[in-house]
Amino acid sequence: MQSYRLSRLIQPGQNIRGWRFSQESLQSELRGMIAGQPLLIKALLLFFINVLYLTSGIVSGFFGANVFFNISIQTNGWIELLWMIVVVIIWIITTIRRGIAQGLKLAFISFLIALFITALLANFNLLPSIKSGIPPVIDHSLQSIAAIIFGLIFTTISILTGSFAFALSSTLSSQNKYLLRGWGIFVILFSAIIIAVAAYHFQWLENKPEEDSFLVRSISISGGIVLGFGTIIVSLIATNFNEKHRRHLDFLRDWAIAVASWGGTSFYNLDLSNVDFTGSQLANSDLRARQLYRTCFRGVTGLDRARLDNRYLDLTNYKVQQLLINGGCEHTNFSRMNLQGAYLRDVDMRDFTLVETNLNGADLQAADLRRSILVRAQVTGANFTGAKLTGICIEDWSHNSQTCFAGVECEYIFRKLDNKGEGTDKYPIGRNFEKGEFEALFQKVEEVVELVFKEGINWQALSFAFRKLQLDDDGLGLELKGVEQRGDLWVVKVTYREGIPRQQVEQQLNLIYDDIKTLMAVKEQQFNRLLGIAENQAQALNKRPFGNSFFIVGSTITNLAGSGEINYDEAASKIRSFVANGSNLAQATTLAQSLLDQFQSQSVAISTNQQAELIQQVILNEAQKDPFFKQFIVQQGQEIANLIPESAIATAIQQAYSQLRTATTESSPGGIQRAG
């Protein structure tokens, strides 16, 4: 087949039948193309199909006439023919229902049973010898073996040629499929009748003149007709290819497609990435491409009759074909399928089950995936721009910095899947995502370092370490991305400028954090000097209002009446500990009660309103000093407040969360930045 080198671009609707493309001649716009085989090759294949029809009819007609003739005239040897018919029928039925291997297995077992019964009957002289001089057991056993082998060979040839002819005619033309099948039925049946009549008339059945009678002749010819008709029925059942057909008979379809694509348009082993086949006719083409990254098959015809493979994605699967062509599918279970790099723009995938599905690199722009289950799905490098993701379940899914969530529409997600296959652990709790919040939460940045803390975080030390590294080396471009809790671990994410080694940033942050934490435990004054905090800045904290009911002098909080006081650092430390353990209800409740009891015993805040105000002011003051703590309150404050019982602390956290969230939203038009 000629390899085409194009001197000009292919125009939409152009006939490219029989073309063999190379990577150099390939272009990205192949809309409305007419691919497939030239008319001459189609004519040759039609001739070949008729030869197969004739072969099937001749073999089945002769075999049927021979068997029925011997049944009609034979007094001895009838049991061998009976076993042959039984074994062949068992083999055919089992092969169609369970596959060739199971069919042969069951046929062999039935063959052994037939031999055993035959030998048993012959041993008791219930079966006379067919040939004199040979013991009946051996004689009948050999006759049974010969008859069964004879039956299996002739049946296999007739059914295989008939099935292949029907499969090839369906693959060659979808519009004339039923016409070709009807023609095939006629040819097989007609040739079976002709060969049965001829076999008897010309004594190919070894029939003798003295055996000739109307009854024998009628039975013999009827046998050819019955076997011919049976071959047609079995062949049609075996080649009834649809979404429910038996997968073990796929080899017939694969053979037919391979033959039907011979001499057709070929894209074999090419990289078809980003090629647009919209509206093209692809039947009888070779599309066994090396890569199909975001190749568009929207609205194409004949893809089910093109030669395909699953090297890149599961393109041979009828559900995948329907999804790629129509932008939707009535079947919603695509679990464990390979859809990597698939072009799925604007597809309707609502309520789809995509458990462990490979969607790496898929183009899902503007796709509707509402309420779909993406448990352990792989979406690295996928493009979800403008997709609808409300109600998806994302337990243990895999995404990376190349996964694009720009402009997605998502009100909430589920983070777990229960035993009933329904999403649980709804997030966010008690509200919906704001515009851009999902993107900020899940859009990963390429240059990001994760600091993992197993035994809690010294928030002040981490905050000061972050500030110091920013001041000492502004070329790093450090920016706080977010804080999240993963089980018992706390993970702080920090982004940095492109081109800087990740290990360098991680080592510097950890080193400075450890140094500052050690210094804080030794001398607070040295710690202040390390950060360059001037003495006059520290003195500015002296005696200033602290909310409506308190004022602060140095590091001491006093109520307006002067009847009670508490150390600010002590109160702040306990409040931070409570907030950090907010997800552990039992531990959080213990810490909360201890703090409220201290307020009571030191008479600094007696009433519930005073306690709530004091805690709120401490949280706001800590958030102002520490961006990490502020980020954590903005992300987790609502959930912590919802988890704990109604109390002064719950009120304080809720009010602090609302105030900080409002301030953050007003200062950042793009929405709150969350952990990726």
N, C-alpha and C positions, 0 to 999 in steps of 0.2 A: 504494500500500500504506500502511496506517495506521501512524503512529508512536505507540507506546504510552507513556503516562505512568502509572506505577504508583502506585496508592494504598496498596498493601501489598506486602510482600516476596513474591517467587516462592518457592513451596514445592518441595522435591525431588520430581521425577517429574512436574512440571506440564507440560501441553501448551502449547507456545508457538509452534506452527506458524503461519507467516504474520506473525509479529510483526516490526516494524521498530524496533529499539532505538536510542535516542539516548544520548549520554554521560551525561545527567542521569538517565535511567531505568535505567542499567546498575547491577547489583550484583555483588559479588565472588563470591558463592556461587550457582553455577548447576549444582549436582550433579544428575545423573539427569534433565536436561531432555529433552523430546521436541520437537525442532526440525524444520524442514523446510517442506513445502508443505501447504496445506489440501487436502482431498479433492477439491473442485471443480476446482482447478487441475490436480491429478493426472489427473482424468478427461479434461480438455481435452487434456492432453499425450498421453494414451493414444490419443485420437482422431487427433491429429496424427501419432503414430507409425504408425498404420494407414494414413494417407494416404501417408506416405513409403514404406511397404511396397508399397502398390498402385502408386505411381508407378514404383518400381524394377522391379516385375514387368511392368508394361505396356510400359515403354520397352524392357526387355531382350527381352521376348517379341516385340514388333513388329520390333525390329532384327534379331533372330535369324531370324525368319521371312522377312524381306525379303532378307537376305543369302543364306540357303540356297535361297530360291526362285530368285534370280537365278543362282546357281551351277548349279541343276538344269536351267534352260531356256536359258541363254545360251551361244551358240557363240562370240560375240565378247565381248571385255571381261572375260574370265575372269582375266587377269593383274592387272587393277586390283583386283579383289576379293581376289586372293591377297596383293597388297602391303598392302591395308588390314588383312587379318587378321594378317599378320606384324608390321606396325608397331604395331597395337593390343596384341598380345600382348607385344611388347618393352616398350612403354610401361607396361603393367600390372605386369609382373614387376620392371622396374627401379624403378618408383615405390614398390612395396612394400618392396623390398630397400634402396634407397638414397635415396629421397625424390623429391618432385615435380620439383625442378629437374633432377636427374640423369635422371629418367624422360623429361622433355621434351627434354633434350639428346640422349639416345640415340635417341629417337623421331624427332627432326629429322634426325639423321645417317642413320638407316635409311631415312627418307623420301627423302633426297637420293640415296642409293644405289639405291633403287627407281626413282626417276625416271631415273637414268643408265642402268640396265639396260634399262628400258622404251624409252628413246630409242634405245639401241643396237640393240635387237631390231627396232624399227620402222624404223630407218634401213636395215637390211638386208632390209626387206620380209618379216621373219619374223612380223610382226603386221599383219593387215589393218586397214584403216580402219573405225572404228565408224560414222562419219557421212561420207557422200560429200561430196566437195568440200573436205575439210580434210586437210592432209598428215598421214600416220600419226603422225609424231613429235609434232606439236602435239596431235593428237586424243587419243592415248593419255596424253600428259603431263597434259592438262587433266582427263581422266577419272580418272587416278590421284590427282591433287590433290583432286578432289571426293570420291572414294570414301574417301580417308584422313581428310579433314576430317569427313565424315559419320560415319565409324566412331568417331573420337575423341570427337565431341560426344555421340553416343548412349551410348557406353560410359561416358563421364564421368558423365552424368546418372544412368544406372542404378546404377553402382557407388557414386557419392557419396550418392545418396538411400538406398540400401540400407545402406551403412556407417553413415551418420548415424543411421538408424532403429535399427540394432542397438546403436550406442553409447549412444543416448538411452535405450533400454529397459534396458540394463545399469546406467546411472546412476540411473534412476528408482526401481529396486527391486532390491536384492541378493537378497532371498529368492525373488522370482519371476522372476529374470533368465533362467533356462533355459526357463521356461514362455513368457515373452515372446519369446525367441529362436525357440523351436520354432514358436510361432504365426507369427512373421515368416517363417520358412522356408516354411511352408504357404501364406501369403498371396502371397508372391513367386512361388513355383512355380505355384500355382493360377492367379493372374492372368496369368502368362506363357503358360500353356497356353490359357486362354480367349481372350486377345488374339491369339495365333497362329492359332487356329481361326477367330476372327471376321475377322481380316485377310484370310485366304484366301477365306473364304466370301463376304464382302461386297466382294471384289476391291479391297481397300485396297492390295494389292501391285501393282496394275495388271496383274493376271493376266487373260488372255483365255480365253474358253471353250474354244478349240481347244487351249490349253495344259494344260487340266485333265486330270489322270490321277492314278491312285492313288499312283504313285511320286512325282510332283511334290508332291501334297498331303501325303504322308507326310514327305517331306524338308523341306518348309516348316514344318510343325508341329513336327517334330523340332528344327529350328533354333531355334524359340522356346523349346522346353524346355531345349535345351543352353545357350543364352545365359542363360536364367533361372537354371538350376542353377549356371552359372559365376559369375554375379553373386553368388549366395549364398555360394559358396566364397570368392571374393575379399573380399567384405564381412566375412565372419567372420574371415578371416586378418588383415585390416586393423584390426579392432577387438578383437583378442585382447590386451587390456590386462593386462599383469602386469609384474613387475620386469625381465623380459627383453625386453619388446616394443620395437619400433623407435621411437626418440625422434622421428623425422621425421614420424610419423603422430599425434603428440600433439594436433595441431590438431583432429582429430575428437573426441577426448576433451574437449578444452577447450570446443569448441562445444557438445557434449552437456551438460556440467556447467553451462555458462552458461544454457542453455535450461532445464535441469532445476531450477535454483535460482531461476528467475523466480517471483516471488510467494512465495518461501520466507522463513524467518526470516533477518533481515538484521542483521549487525554491521558493515556496511560503513564503513570509514574511522574506526572507533572505537579508542580506546586500551583494549585488553583486558589490560593489565598486572595480574598477580596474580589474574586471574579463574580460578575453579576449575570446570572442566567435567567433573569426574570422573564417568564412567558415563553421560554424556549421549549422545543420538542426534542427530548433527549432519549427517546426509545431506541434500542439497538445500538447504543453508543457505549464506548469503554470509558467509564469514569472511575477507574481504579487509580485515584490520584494519590500522590505522596502526601499532600497536605490540603486541607479544606478549611483553612482558617477564615471564618466569616464569609464563606462562599454563599451567595444568595441563590436559593432555589425557589423563591416565591412565585407561585403560579405556573410552574413548569408542568409539562405533561410527559408521561412515559418514563418517569424516574424509576418506577417499579419494574420496568422492562429493560433498564440499562444494566450494564455489567458493573457491579459495585463491590467494594470490600469494606472491612471495618478497621483498616489500619489506623485511620485518624479518628473517626467517630463511628458510632453505630448506624451507619447509613443504610445498611441492608434491612434494618428493622422497620416494619411497616408503620409503627407508631411514630418513629422519628421522621420518616418521610412525610407523613401527614402533617406533623407539626411544622416542618420546614417549608412545605409547599403551601399549606392553607393558613398558617399562622394560628393554628389551634388544633385540638384533637379531642374526640369524645372520650378517649381513654386518658385517665389522669395519673396512672401509676407509672412513673419513669424511674423508679428506684434502681440504683446500681447501674444505670446506663451511662454510656460515654457520650456526652454532648459537648465535648471540649471544642472551643472555637466556633460553635454553631451560630449561624445568623438567625437570631430570634427577636429581631426588632418588632415591636408592636404586637407580639403574640399574646394570646389569651391563655394564661396558665393559672387561672384561679383554681384554688383547692387542689393543686397538683401535689402528688407525693414524690418528693425528690430526695429520698433517703440515700445517702452515700453516692449521689449522682455527681459525675464529673462535669462541671460547668466552667472549668478553667478557660479563660479567654473568650467566653461566649459574649456575643453582642446582644444584650438584653435591654437596649434603650427603649423606653416607653412601654416596656412589657408590663402586663398586669399579672402579678404574682400574689395577689391578696389571698391570705389564708393558706398559702402553700407551706408544705413541711420541708424544710431544708436541713434536717438533722444530719450532721456529719457530711454535708454537701461541700464540694470543693468549688470555690468561686474566685480563686486567685486570678487576677488579671481580667476578670469579667467587667463589663461596662453596664451599670445599672442606671445610667443617666435618665432621669425623668420616669423611672419605673415606679409602679404602685406596689408597695411592700407592706401595707397595713395587715397585721395579724399573722405574719409569717413566723414560723418557729425555727430558731437558729441555733439550737443546741449543738455545740461542738462543731459549728461550721468553720471552714478555713478560708480566710481572705487575707490579702496582703496590701501593700501600699499601691500596687497597680490596679486594685479593684476600685472602680469609680462609682461613688454614690451621689454624684452631683445632682441636685434638684429632685431627689426621690420624694415621693409622697408616702409618708408613713405616720400613722397616728399612734400605733403601739405595736409591740412584738411580744412573742412568747419565748422564754429562755429554756424551757424544758418541755419534754413530750411524755405524757403519761402512758400507762399500759393499754389504754383504749385508743391510742393514736391521736389524742387531742392535745393541743398546746396548753401548758400551764406556766406558772410563774410569770404572769403578765408584767410587762415593764413599758413605761413607767407606772408606778402605783398611784391610783387616784387622779390621774390626769392623762392627757395625750401629749405626744411630742409637739413641740413648737416647730415652726417652719425652720428648716436647716439644722434642727437639733440631731436628728438621726445621722445626717451626714457628718456632723462634727463629732458624734460619738463613735462612729465606726470607720471613718475615713482615716486610714493609717498614713503616716508620713514616712518616706524612705529612710531619712536620717533620724532615727529615734533610738534612745537608749532607755532601757528599763532597769530601774533600781529596785531590787526585791528585798524586803525586810521581813524576817521571820519572827522577830521578837518585839514587834512594835516599832514605831518611829518616834524619834526625838524631833518633834516638829520644828522647834526653834533652831536646833543645830542644823537641820537640813535646810531650813530657810536661809540661815546666815551663810551656809556653805554655798548655796545657789547664788546668793547676792555677791559673795566674795569672788566666785569664779567669773561672774558677769563683769565685775569691776576690773579684775586682774587681766582678763583676756576677753575683750569684747569681740574679738575676731571669731570666737566660737559661735556667736549668734544664738546663745542658749535661750530657750523659751519653754516655760512650763506647759506641757500638753494636758496633764491630768493625773488624777490619783484614783486607783480602784482597788477593791478588796477581792482577792481570789482565795476563798476558803479562809485559812488562817494566815495567809500572806498579804502583805500590803505592797502594791506595785506603784511606783512613781515614774511617770513617763516624761522625758525631757527631749525636745528636738534640738538639733544643732545644724550648723551650716554645712551645705553639701561639700564633699571633698575632704572633710576632716575624718581621720580614722575613728571609728566607733570606740575602739578599745581605749584610745587616748582620753576621750570624754568621760567614759565610765570610770577609769582609774583616777582621774583628777577629782571627780565628784566624790567618789568613795573615800579617797585619801583626805580631802579637806573636811568632809563630814565627820570622819573618825577623829581628826585632830580637834575640831571645834567641840565635839561632844566631850572629849577628854578635858579640854580647857575649861568648859562650862562647869564641869564637876569639881575643878580645882579652885579657880579664882574668877569670879564674875567680872572683876575690874579689868583683868587681862583680856578677857573675852571682848569687853567693850572697846578696848584699845585696838585689838586685832581687826575689828570691823570699822575702825576709824570713827566711832561714835563720839562726838565731842562732849565734853563735860557739861557745857551749857545746854546741849540738847537733852541730856538726862535730867538736868535741873528744871527744864521746862515742864516736866511732868508733875512738879510739886504743886499741890493744892489747886486742883482744878475740878470743875463739876464732872460728875460721873453719873449721867442719867439725871432723872428728876429728884431722886431720893437719896443720892449719895454724892460724896466727893472723895477724891483720892489725894493723899499726901505722900510723896515718894512712892513707896511700894505698899502703902496701907490704904485700904478702903474703909471709910467711916460713914455711918448714916448721918443724916442731917441733924438728928438730935444729939449726936455724939455719944450715944448710949452703948454702941458696939462697934467692933472693927474686925477686919480679917486681912491677912496678908494677900496681896494681889497675886503674887506668883504661886502661892499655895492654892488659892481658889482657881486660878487659870489652869494649873496642872491637873486638878481633879476634874474640871470641866472637860479638858482635852481628853483625859482618860475615859470619861464617860462617853464622849462623842465617838472616840475611836472604837469603843466596844459596844456601840449602839445596836449592832446586829445580833449580839449575844444578850438576849432579854434578861436572863437570870443575873449575869454579871453586871449588866447595865443598871438593873434595878437596885442591886446592892450598893453600887457606887453612888447612885442618885440619892438614896436614902441617907447614906453617910454624909453627903454634902449638905443636904437640907437639915440634918440633925446638927451639923456644925454651925450653920447659920442661926439656928435656934439657940444653941448653947452659948454662942458668942454675942447674941442679941443684936447682930448686925442687920438681919432681915427676918422679922417675925411673921408677917402676914404672907399669904401666898402671892399676892401682887408684888410685894417688895422682893420676894425671892425670885420671881420670874424676871423682874426688871434687872436685878443685879446679874443674874446669869446671862441675860440677853446682852447687857453692856460688856461683860467680859468676852463673850463670843465675838461681838462686833469689833472690840478693841484688838483681840488676837487676830482676827481676819484682816484688819487693817495693816497689822505688822507683818503678817505671814501669808504670802500668796498661796502656799500649799494648803494651809488650813482653810483659807477662804474657798479655794477650789473644791475642797472636800465637802464643806458645808453646802455649797451650791449644788453639788452632785448628789450628796447622800442625805442632806438635812431633812427633806420631806419624808423619806422612807423611815429615818430614825424616829421622827416625830409620830409617824403613824404606828410604829411598832410598840412604843412604850405606852403604858396607861396614862390617862389624863392626869396631869400634874403641873407644877410650876415649871419643871424642866421641859416638859413637852411643849408648854406654851412659849417658853423662852426660845427653844430651838425653832419652832414654827415661825415666830415673829422675826428672828434673826435671819432665817432662810429667806423669808419673803422680802425683807429689806435688802439683803445682799443680792438676791436674784434680780430685783427691780433695778438696782444700781448697775449690775453687770449688763443687763439687757439694754439699758439706756446708753451705756458707753460702748457697746459692741453691736452695730446694726446687723451683723451677720449671724447673731445668735450666740448662745453660750457655748464655749468650747468644752468638749467633754473628752474623756479618755477614749482612745481608739482601741 
